[in-house]
Amino acid sequence: MTDTNPAEPQGATAGNAVPKPAPKRRFGGTPAQILGALKFYKVLAYSTGTMLLLLCIELVVRYGFNSVLMAGGTNSITGESHGLGFVGSDGVIAGGVNISMLVLIVHGWMYVVYLIADFRLWSLMRWQFGRLVLIALGGVVPFLSFIVEGRIHKEVLAEVAANPKAGKRY
């Protein structure tokens, strides 16, 4: 007579446990929606990363060399017109466009849209909250958006391919 544990599946022993089936993967949208969100995220990851690098250069020029990039305007002391170039940040150029400030503003708004793209992809993939935080950091740490985007892109494509029936049905 053999002792069997009723909680153990038949045929399983201590060294030969029957593996539990993997939990069924579900997405928050169809594969087409996920791939569309991935493309939107990719475009914004590269755009935001590029603007962040420009912002870093702008900050080095502003605080390291006490200069800003200006287009147009006139020198308020000599009255000469100014084209495109770096000028001291002491305010002697009146009028014109402060391109350094424009880089700050564009990066800020682009980061907001980047966060929307992150949230859309995150919610469609139904990832944990920590993943959203990691993706969001890509827009504030130089070069991180390029690295994170590459990994996320590969992972999303692999998950969608491995789970073709996991998409939400309407």
CNS distance restraints for C-alpha pairs under 8 A (distance, minus, plus):
assign (resid   4 and name CA) (resid   8 and name CA) 7.71 0.50 0.50
assign (resid   8 and name CA) (resid  12 and name CA) 6.72 0.50 0.50
assign (resid   9 and name CA) (resid  18 and name CA) 7.53 0.50 0.50
assign (resid  12 and name CA) (resid  16 and name CA) 5.66 0.50 0.50
assign (resid  12 and name CA) (resid  17 and name CA) 5.15 0.50 0.50
assign (resid  12 and name CA) (resid  18 and name CA) 6.04 0.50 0.50
assign (resid  13 and name CA) (resid  17 and name CA) 5.80 0.50 0.50
assign (resid  24 and name CA) (resid 166 and name CA) 7.86 0.50 0.50
assign (resid  25 and name CA) (resid 163 and name CA) 6.89 0.50 0.50
assign (resid  25 and name CA) (resid 166 and name CA) 5.79 0.50 0.50
assign (resid  26 and name CA) (resid 126 and name CA) 7.74 0.50 0.50
assign (resid  26 and name CA) (resid 166 and name CA) 4.58 0.50 0.50
assign (resid  26 and name CA) (resid 167 and name CA) 6.21 0.50 0.50
assign (resid  26 and name CA) (resid 168 and name CA) 7.31 0.50 0.50
assign (resid  27 and name CA) (resid 124 and name CA) 5.80 0.50 0.50
assign (resid  27 and name CA) (resid 125 and name CA) 5.20 0.50 0.50
assign (resid  27 and name CA) (resid 126 and name CA) 6.07 0.50 0.50
assign (resid  27 and name CA) (resid 166 and name CA) 5.69 0.50 0.50
assign (resid  27 and name CA) (resid 167 and name CA) 5.02 0.50 0.50
assign (resid  27 and name CA) (resid 168 and name CA) 6.16 0.50 0.50
assign (resid  28 and name CA) (resid 123 and name CA) 6.47 0.50 0.50
assign (resid  28 and name CA) (resid 124 and name CA) 4.18 0.50 0.50
assign (resid  28 and name CA) (resid 125 and name CA) 6.04 0.50 0.50
assign (resid  28 and name CA) (resid 126 and name CA) 6.27 0.50 0.50
assign (resid  28 and name CA) (resid 167 and name CA) 6.73 0.50 0.50
assign (resid  28 and name CA) (resid 168 and name CA) 5.89 0.50 0.50
assign (resid  29 and name CA) (resid  33 and name CA) 5.94 0.50 0.50
assign (resid  29 and name CA) (resid  34 and name CA) 6.46 0.50 0.50
assign (resid  29 and name CA) (resid 124 and name CA) 5.45 0.50 0.50
assign (resid  29 and name CA) (resid 125 and name CA) 7.81 0.50 0.50
assign (resid  29 and name CA) (resid 167 and name CA) 5.36 0.50 0.50
assign (resid  29 and name CA) (resid 168 and name CA) 4.79 0.50 0.50
assign (resid  29 and name CA) (resid 169 and name CA) 7.74 0.50 0.50
assign (resid  30 and name CA) (resid  34 and name CA) 6.31 0.50 0.50
assign (resid  30 and name CA) (resid 166 and name CA) 7.99 0.50 0.50
assign (resid  30 and name CA) (resid 167 and name CA) 4.35 0.50 0.50
assign (resid  30 and name CA) (resid 168 and name CA) 5.31 0.50 0.50
assign (resid  30 and name CA) (resid 169 and name CA) 7.03 0.50 0.50
assign (resid  31 and name CA) (resid  35 and name CA) 6.09 0.50 0.50
assign (resid  31 and name CA) (resid 160 and name CA) 6.49 0.50 0.50
assign (resid  31 and name CA) (resid 164 and name CA) 7.55 0.50 0.50
assign (resid  31 and name CA) (resid 167 and name CA) 5.92 0.50 0.50
assign (resid  32 and name CA) (resid  36 and name CA) 6.12 0.50 0.50
assign (resid  33 and name CA) (resid  37 and name CA) 6.13 0.50 0.50
assign (resid  33 and name CA) (resid 124 and name CA) 7.97 0.50 0.50
assign (resid  34 and name CA) (resid  38 and name CA) 6.06 0.50 0.50
assign (resid  34 and name CA) (resid 121 and name CA) 6.71 0.50 0.50
assign (resid  34 and name CA) (resid 124 and name CA) 6.27 0.50 0.50
assign (resid  34 and name CA) (resid 125 and name CA) 7.35 0.50 0.50
assign (resid  35 and name CA) (resid  39 and name CA) 6.22 0.50 0.50
assign (resid  35 and name CA) (resid 157 and name CA) 7.99 0.50 0.50
assign (resid  36 and name CA) (resid  40 and name CA) 6.31 0.50 0.50
assign (resid  37 and name CA) (resid  41 and name CA) 6.06 0.50 0.50
assign (resid  37 and name CA) (resid 117 and name CA) 6.90 0.50 0.50
assign (resid  37 and name CA) (resid 120 and name CA) 6.56 0.50 0.50
assign (resid  37 and name CA) (resid 121 and name CA) 5.50 0.50 0.50
assign (resid  38 and name CA) (resid  42 and name CA) 6.05 0.50 0.50
assign (resid  38 and name CA) (resid 121 and name CA) 6.37 0.50 0.50
assign (resid  38 and name CA) (resid 153 and name CA) 7.00 0.50 0.50
assign (resid  38 and name CA) (resid 156 and name CA) 7.79 0.50 0.50
assign (resid  39 and name CA) (resid  43 and name CA) 6.29 0.50 0.50
assign (resid  40 and name CA) (resid  44 and name CA) 6.32 0.50 0.50
assign (resid  40 and name CA) (resid 117 and name CA) 6.43 0.50 0.50
assign (resid  41 and name CA) (resid  45 and name CA) 5.89 0.50 0.50
assign (resid  41 and name CA) (resid 114 and name CA) 6.95 0.50 0.50
assign (resid  41 and name CA) (resid 117 and name CA) 5.10 0.50 0.50
assign (resid  41 and name CA) (resid 118 and name CA) 6.33 0.50 0.50
assign (resid  41 and name CA) (resid 121 and name CA) 7.30 0.50 0.50
assign (resid  42 and name CA) (resid  46 and name CA) 6.34 0.50 0.50
assign (resid  42 and name CA) (resid 149 and name CA) 6.44 0.50 0.50
assign (resid  42 and name CA) (resid 153 and name CA) 7.73 0.50 0.50
assign (resid  43 and name CA) (resid  47 and name CA) 6.17 0.50 0.50
assign (resid  44 and name CA) (resid  48 and name CA) 5.72 0.50 0.50
assign (resid  44 and name CA) (resid 110 and name CA) 7.62 0.50 0.50
assign (resid  44 and name CA) (resid 113 and name CA) 7.58 0.50 0.50
assign (resid  44 and name CA) (resid 114 and name CA) 5.48 0.50 0.50
assign (resid  44 and name CA) (resid 117 and name CA) 7.44 0.50 0.50
assign (resid  45 and name CA) (resid  49 and name CA) 5.92 0.50 0.50
assign (resid  45 and name CA) (resid 114 and name CA) 6.73 0.50 0.50
assign (resid  45 and name CA) (resid 138 and name CA) 7.60 0.50 0.50
assign (resid  45 and name CA) (resid 139 and name CA) 7.29 0.50 0.50
assign (resid  45 and name CA) (resid 145 and name CA) 5.59 0.50 0.50
assign (resid  45 and name CA) (resid 146 and name CA) 6.78 0.50 0.50
assign (resid  45 and name CA) (resid 149 and name CA) 6.50 0.50 0.50
assign (resid  46 and name CA) (resid  50 and name CA) 6.07 0.50 0.50
assign (resid  46 and name CA) (resid 145 and name CA) 6.94 0.50 0.50
assign (resid  46 and name CA) (resid 146 and name CA) 6.41 0.50 0.50
assign (resid  47 and name CA) (resid  51 and name CA) 6.19 0.50 0.50
assign (resid  47 and name CA) (resid 110 and name CA) 7.83 0.50 0.50
assign (resid  48 and name CA) (resid  52 and name CA) 6.00 0.50 0.50
assign (resid  48 and name CA) (resid 107 and name CA) 6.55 0.50 0.50
assign (resid  48 and name CA) (resid 110 and name CA) 6.13 0.50 0.50
assign (resid  48 and name CA) (resid 111 and name CA) 6.17 0.50 0.50
assign (resid  48 and name CA) (resid 114 and name CA) 7.06 0.50 0.50
assign (resid  48 and name CA) (resid 139 and name CA) 6.02 0.50 0.50
assign (resid  48 and name CA) (resid 145 and name CA) 7.67 0.50 0.50
assign (resid  49 and name CA) (resid  53 and name CA) 6.32 0.50 0.50
assign (resid  49 and name CA) (resid 138 and name CA) 7.53 0.50 0.50
assign (resid  49 and name CA) (resid 139 and name CA) 6.16 0.50 0.50
assign (resid  49 and name CA) (resid 142 and name CA) 6.78 0.50 0.50
assign (resid  49 and name CA) (resid 143 and name CA) 6.41 0.50 0.50
assign (resid  49 and name CA) (resid 144 and name CA) 7.65 0.50 0.50
assign (resid  49 and name CA) (resid 145 and name CA) 5.57 0.50 0.50
assign (resid  49 and name CA) (resid 146 and name CA) 6.74 0.50 0.50
assign (resid  50 and name CA) (resid  54 and name CA) 6.35 0.50 0.50
assign (resid  51 and name CA) (resid  55 and name CA) 6.05 0.50 0.50
assign (resid  51 and name CA) (resid 103 and name CA) 7.14 0.50 0.50
assign (resid  51 and name CA) (resid 106 and name CA) 7.72 0.50 0.50
assign (resid  51 and name CA) (resid 107 and name CA) 5.52 0.50 0.50
assign (resid  52 and name CA) (resid  56 and name CA) 6.22 0.50 0.50
assign (resid  52 and name CA) (resid 107 and name CA) 6.55 0.50 0.50
assign (resid  52 and name CA) (resid 139 and name CA) 7.13 0.50 0.50
assign (resid  52 and name CA) (resid 140 and name CA) 7.11 0.50 0.50
assign (resid  52 and name CA) (resid 141 and name CA) 7.98 0.50 0.50
assign (resid  52 and name CA) (resid 142 and name CA) 6.31 0.50 0.50
assign (resid  53 and name CA) (resid  57 and name CA) 6.35 0.50 0.50
assign (resid  53 and name CA) (resid 142 and name CA) 6.23 0.50 0.50
assign (resid  53 and name CA) (resid 143 and name CA) 7.68 0.50 0.50
assign (resid  54 and name CA) (resid  58 and name CA) 6.07 0.50 0.50
assign (resid  54 and name CA) (resid 103 and name CA) 7.15 0.50 0.50
assign (resid  55 and name CA) (resid  59 and name CA) 6.13 0.50 0.50
assign (resid  55 and name CA) (resid 103 and name CA) 6.23 0.50 0.50
assign (resid  55 and name CA) (resid 104 and name CA) 6.38 0.50 0.50
assign (resid  55 and name CA) (resid 107 and name CA) 7.50 0.50 0.50
assign (resid  56 and name CA) (resid  60 and name CA) 6.29 0.50 0.50
assign (resid  56 and name CA) (resid 142 and name CA) 8.00 0.50 0.50
assign (resid  57 and name CA) (resid  61 and name CA) 6.25 0.50 0.50
assign (resid  58 and name CA) (resid  62 and name CA) 6.00 0.50 0.50
assign (resid  58 and name CA) (resid  68 and name CA) 7.57 0.50 0.50
assign (resid  58 and name CA) (resid 100 and name CA) 6.11 0.50 0.50
assign (resid  58 and name CA) (resid 103 and name CA) 7.86 0.50 0.50
assign (resid  59 and name CA) (resid  63 and name CA) 5.92 0.50 0.50
assign (resid  59 and name CA) (resid  64 and name CA) 7.65 0.50 0.50
assign (resid  60 and name CA) (resid  64 and name CA) 5.06 0.50 0.50
assign (resid  60 and name CA) (resid  65 and name CA) 7.19 0.50 0.50
assign (resid  61 and name CA) (resid  65 and name CA) 5.07 0.50 0.50
assign (resid  61 and name CA) (resid  66 and name CA) 6.52 0.50 0.50
assign (resid  61 and name CA) (resid  67 and name CA) 5.83 0.50 0.50
assign (resid  61 and name CA) (resid  68 and name CA) 6.83 0.50 0.50
assign (resid  62 and name CA) (resid  66 and name CA) 4.81 0.50 0.50
assign (resid  62 and name CA) (resid  67 and name CA) 4.85 0.50 0.50
assign (resid  62 and name CA) (resid  68 and name CA) 5.66 0.50 0.50
assign (resid  62 and name CA) (resid  89 and name CA) 7.52 0.50 0.50
assign (resid  63 and name CA) (resid  67 and name CA) 7.50 0.50 0.50
assign (resid  66 and name CA) (resid  88 and name CA) 5.89 0.50 0.50
assign (resid  66 and name CA) (resid  89 and name CA) 5.79 0.50 0.50
assign (resid  67 and name CA) (resid  86 and name CA) 5.98 0.50 0.50
assign (resid  67 and name CA) (resid  87 and name CA) 5.28 0.50 0.50
assign (resid  67 and name CA) (resid  88 and name CA) 4.30 0.50 0.50
assign (resid  67 and name CA) (resid  89 and name CA) 4.94 0.50 0.50
assign (resid  68 and name CA) (resid  86 and name CA) 5.38 0.50 0.50
assign (resid  68 and name CA) (resid  87 and name CA) 5.59 0.50 0.50
assign (resid  68 and name CA) (resid  88 and name CA) 6.33 0.50 0.50
assign (resid  68 and name CA) (resid  89 and name CA) 5.80 0.50 0.50
assign (resid  68 and name CA) (resid  98 and name CA) 7.24 0.50 0.50
assign (resid  68 and name CA) (resid  99 and name CA) 7.65 0.50 0.50
assign (resid  68 and name CA) (resid 100 and name CA) 5.81 0.50 0.50
assign (resid  69 and name CA) (resid  84 and name CA) 7.40 0.50 0.50
assign (resid  69 and name CA) (resid  85 and name CA) 5.51 0.50 0.50
assign (resid  69 and name CA) (resid  86 and name CA) 4.40 0.50 0.50
assign (resid  69 and name CA) (resid  87 and name CA) 6.40 0.50 0.50
assign (resid  69 and name CA) (resid  98 and name CA) 6.17 0.50 0.50
assign (resid  69 and name CA) (resid  99 and name CA) 5.41 0.50 0.50
assign (resid  69 and name CA) (resid 100 and name CA) 5.41 0.50 0.50
assign (resid  70 and name CA) (resid  83 and name CA) 7.78 0.50 0.50
assign (resid  70 and name CA) (resid  84 and name CA) 5.79 0.50 0.50
assign (resid  70 and name CA) (resid  85 and name CA) 5.65 0.50 0.50
assign (resid  70 and name CA) (resid  86 and name CA) 6.10 0.50 0.50
assign (resid  70 and name CA) (resid  87 and name CA) 6.81 0.50 0.50
assign (resid  70 and name CA) (resid  96 and name CA) 6.73 0.50 0.50
assign (resid  70 and name CA) (resid  97 and name CA) 5.69 0.50 0.50
assign (resid  70 and name CA) (resid  98 and name CA) 4.66 0.50 0.50
assign (resid  70 and name CA) (resid  99 and name CA) 5.54 0.50 0.50
assign (resid  70 and name CA) (resid 100 and name CA) 7.31 0.50 0.50
assign (resid  71 and name CA) (resid  82 and name CA) 7.21 0.50 0.50
assign (resid  71 and name CA) (resid  83 and name CA) 5.61 0.50 0.50
assign (resid  71 and name CA) (resid  84 and name CA) 4.31 0.50 0.50
assign (resid  71 and name CA) (resid  85 and name CA) 6.62 0.50 0.50
assign (resid  71 and name CA) (resid  96 and name CA) 5.55 0.50 0.50
assign (resid  71 and name CA) (resid  97 and name CA) 5.11 0.50 0.50
assign (resid  71 and name CA) (resid  98 and name CA) 6.53 0.50 0.50
assign (resid  71 and name CA) (resid  99 and name CA) 6.84 0.50 0.50
assign (resid  72 and name CA) (resid  81 and name CA) 7.09 0.50 0.50
assign (resid  72 and name CA) (resid  82 and name CA) 5.12 0.50 0.50
assign (resid  72 and name CA) (resid  83 and name CA) 4.76 0.50 0.50
assign (resid  72 and name CA) (resid  84 and name CA) 6.19 0.50 0.50
assign (resid  72 and name CA) (resid  95 and name CA) 7.13 0.50 0.50
assign (resid  72 and name CA) (resid  96 and name CA) 4.27 0.50 0.50
assign (resid  72 and name CA) (resid  97 and name CA) 6.36 0.50 0.50
assign (resid  73 and name CA) (resid  81 and name CA) 5.98 0.50 0.50
assign (resid  73 and name CA) (resid  82 and name CA) 5.35 0.50 0.50
assign (resid  73 and name CA) (resid  83 and name CA) 7.32 0.50 0.50
assign (resid  73 and name CA) (resid  93 and name CA) 5.98 0.50 0.50
assign (resid  73 and name CA) (resid  94 and name CA) 5.42 0.50 0.50
assign (resid  73 and name CA) (resid  95 and name CA) 4.42 0.50 0.50
assign (resid  73 and name CA) (resid  96 and name CA) 3.92 0.50 0.50
assign (resid  73 and name CA) (resid  97 and name CA) 7.43 0.50 0.50
assign (resid  74 and name CA) (resid  79 and name CA) 5.89 0.50 0.50
assign (resid  74 and name CA) (resid  80 and name CA) 5.56 0.50 0.50
assign (resid  74 and name CA) (resid  81 and name CA) 4.22 0.50 0.50
assign (resid  74 and name CA) (resid  82 and name CA) 5.30 0.50 0.50
assign (resid  74 and name CA) (resid  93 and name CA) 5.38 0.50 0.50
assign (resid  74 and name CA) (resid  94 and name CA) 5.38 0.50 0.50
assign (resid  74 and name CA) (resid  95 and name CA) 6.59 0.50 0.50
assign (resid  74 and name CA) (resid  96 and name CA) 7.54 0.50 0.50
assign (resid  75 and name CA) (resid  79 and name CA) 4.98 0.50 0.50
assign (resid  75 and name CA) (resid  80 and name CA) 5.34 0.50 0.50
assign (resid  75 and name CA) (resid  81 and name CA) 6.24 0.50 0.50
assign (resid  75 and name CA) (resid  82 and name CA) 6.74 0.50 0.50
assign (resid  75 and name CA) (resid  92 and name CA) 5.63 0.50 0.50
assign (resid  75 and name CA) (resid  93 and name CA) 4.52 0.50 0.50
assign (resid  75 and name CA) (resid  94 and name CA) 6.22 0.50 0.50
assign (resid  76 and name CA) (resid  80 and name CA) 7.92 0.50 0.50
assign (resid  76 and name CA) (resid  92 and name CA) 5.42 0.50 0.50
assign (resid  76 and name CA) (resid  93 and name CA) 5.80 0.50 0.50
assign (resid  76 and name CA) (resid  94 and name CA) 5.96 0.50 0.50
assign (resid  77 and name CA) (resid  92 and name CA) 6.73 0.50 0.50
assign (resid  82 and name CA) (resid  93 and name CA) 7.69 0.50 0.50
assign (resid  87 and name CA) (resid  93 and name CA) 7.85 0.50 0.50
assign (resid  88 and name CA) (resid  92 and name CA) 7.70 0.50 0.50
assign (resid  98 and name CA) (resid 102 and name CA) 6.41 0.50 0.50
assign (resid  99 and name CA) (resid 103 and name CA) 6.23 0.50 0.50
assign (resid 100 and name CA) (resid 104 and name CA) 6.68 0.50 0.50
assign (resid 101 and name CA) (resid 105 and name CA) 6.37 0.50 0.50
assign (resid 102 and name CA) (resid 106 and name CA) 6.05 0.50 0.50
assign (resid 103 and name CA) (resid 107 and name CA) 6.03 0.50 0.50
assign (resid 104 and name CA) (resid 108 and name CA) 6.22 0.50 0.50
assign (resid 105 and name CA) (resid 109 and name CA) 6.37 0.50 0.50
assign (resid 106 and name CA) (resid 110 and name CA) 5.92 0.50 0.50
assign (resid 107 and name CA) (resid 111 and name CA) 5.96 0.50 0.50
assign (resid 108 and name CA) (resid 112 and name CA) 6.58 0.50 0.50
assign (resid 109 and name CA) (resid 113 and name CA) 6.58 0.50 0.50
assign (resid 110 and name CA) (resid 114 and name CA) 6.06 0.50 0.50
assign (resid 111 and name CA) (resid 115 and name CA) 6.15 0.50 0.50
assign (resid 111 and name CA) (resid 139 and name CA) 6.26 0.50 0.50
assign (resid 112 and name CA) (resid 116 and name CA) 6.51 0.50 0.50
assign (resid 113 and name CA) (resid 117 and name CA) 6.32 0.50 0.50
assign (resid 114 and name CA) (resid 118 and name CA) 6.14 0.50 0.50
assign (resid 114 and name CA) (resid 136 and name CA) 7.94 0.50 0.50
assign (resid 114 and name CA) (resid 139 and name CA) 7.50 0.50 0.50
assign (resid 115 and name CA) (resid 119 and name CA) 6.09 0.50 0.50
assign (resid 115 and name CA) (resid 136 and name CA) 6.24 0.50 0.50
assign (resid 116 and name CA) (resid 120 and name CA) 6.15 0.50 0.50
assign (resid 117 and name CA) (resid 121 and name CA) 6.28 0.50 0.50
assign (resid 118 and name CA) (resid 122 and name CA) 5.98 0.50 0.50
assign (resid 118 and name CA) (resid 132 and name CA) 6.82 0.50 0.50
assign (resid 118 and name CA) (resid 135 and name CA) 6.63 0.50 0.50
assign (resid 118 and name CA) (resid 136 and name CA) 6.78 0.50 0.50
assign (resid 119 and name CA) (resid 123 and name CA) 5.94 0.50 0.50
assign (resid 119 and name CA) (resid 132 and name CA) 6.92 0.50 0.50
assign (resid 120 and name CA) (resid 124 and name CA) 6.19 0.50 0.50
assign (resid 121 and name CA) (resid 125 and name CA) 6.12 0.50 0.50
assign (resid 122 and name CA) (resid 126 and name CA) 5.94 0.50 0.50
assign (resid 122 and name CA) (resid 127 and name CA) 5.83 0.50 0.50
assign (resid 122 and name CA) (resid 131 and name CA) 7.67 0.50 0.50
assign (resid 122 and name CA) (resid 132 and name CA) 6.25 0.50 0.50
assign (resid 123 and name CA) (resid 127 and name CA) 6.94 0.50 0.50
assign (resid 125 and name CA) (resid 156 and name CA) 7.88 0.50 0.50
assign (resid 127 and name CA) (resid 131 and name CA) 6.55 0.50 0.50
assign (resid 127 and name CA) (resid 132 and name CA) 7.78 0.50 0.50
assign (resid 128 and name CA) (resid 132 and name CA) 7.30 0.50 0.50
assign (resid 129 and name CA) (resid 133 and name CA) 6.64 0.50 0.50
assign (resid 130 and name CA) (resid 134 and name CA) 6.31 0.50 0.50
assign (resid 131 and name CA) (resid 135 and name CA) 6.20 0.50 0.50
assign (resid 132 and name CA) (resid 136 and name CA) 6.05 0.50 0.50
assign (resid 133 and name CA) (resid 137 and name CA) 6.24 0.50 0.50
assign (resid 134 and name CA) (resid 138 and name CA) 6.90 0.50 0.50
assign (resid 135 and name CA) (resid 139 and name CA) 7.91 0.50 0.50
assign (resid 135 and name CA) (resid 145 and name CA) 7.58 0.50 0.50
assign (resid 135 and name CA) (resid 148 and name CA) 6.62 0.50 0.50
assign (resid 136 and name CA) (resid 140 and name CA) 7.71 0.50 0.50
assign (resid 137 and name CA) (resid 141 and name CA) 6.18 0.50 0.50
assign (resid 137 and name CA) (resid 144 and name CA) 7.51 0.50 0.50
assign (resid 137 and name CA) (resid 145 and name CA) 7.70 0.50 0.50
assign (resid 138 and name CA) (resid 142 and name CA) 7.51 0.50 0.50
assign (resid 138 and name CA) (resid 143 and name CA) 7.58 0.50 0.50
assign (resid 138 and name CA) (resid 144 and name CA) 4.75 0.50 0.50
assign (resid 138 and name CA) (resid 145 and name CA) 3.93 0.50 0.50
assign (resid 138 and name CA) (resid 146 and name CA) 7.65 0.50 0.50
assign (resid 138 and name CA) (resid 148 and name CA) 6.64 0.50 0.50
assign (resid 139 and name CA) (resid 144 and name CA) 7.37 0.50 0.50
assign (resid 139 and name CA) (resid 145 and name CA) 5.86 0.50 0.50
assign (resid 141 and name CA) (resid 145 and name CA) 7.48 0.50 0.50
assign (resid 143 and name CA) (resid 147 and name CA) 6.77 0.50 0.50
assign (resid 144 and name CA) (resid 148 and name CA) 5.96 0.50 0.50
assign (resid 145 and name CA) (resid 149 and name CA) 5.77 0.50 0.50
assign (resid 146 and name CA) (resid 150 and name CA) 6.35 0.50 0.50
assign (resid 147 and name CA) (resid 151 and name CA) 6.57 0.50 0.50
assign (resid 148 and name CA) (resid 152 and name CA) 6.00 0.50 0.50
assign (resid 149 and name CA) (resid 153 and name CA) 5.84 0.50 0.50
assign (resid 150 and name CA) (resid 154 and name CA) 6.37 0.50 0.50
assign (resid 151 and name CA) (resid 155 and name CA) 6.14 0.50 0.50
assign (resid 152 and name CA) (resid 156 and name CA) 5.99 0.50 0.50
assign (resid 153 and name CA) (resid 157 and name CA) 6.26 0.50 0.50
assign (resid 154 and name CA) (resid 158 and name CA) 6.13 0.50 0.50
assign (resid 155 and name CA) (resid 159 and name CA) 6.08 0.50 0.50
assign (resid 156 and name CA) (resid 160 and name CA) 6.05 0.50 0.50
assign (resid 157 and name CA) (resid 161 and name CA) 6.05 0.50 0.50
assign (resid 158 and name CA) (resid 162 and name CA) 5.98 0.50 0.50
assign (resid 159 and name CA) (resid 163 and name CA) 6.00 0.50 0.50
assign (resid 160 and name CA) (resid 164 and name CA) 5.91 0.50 0.50
assign (resid 160 and name CA) (resid 166 and name CA) 7.93 0.50 0.50
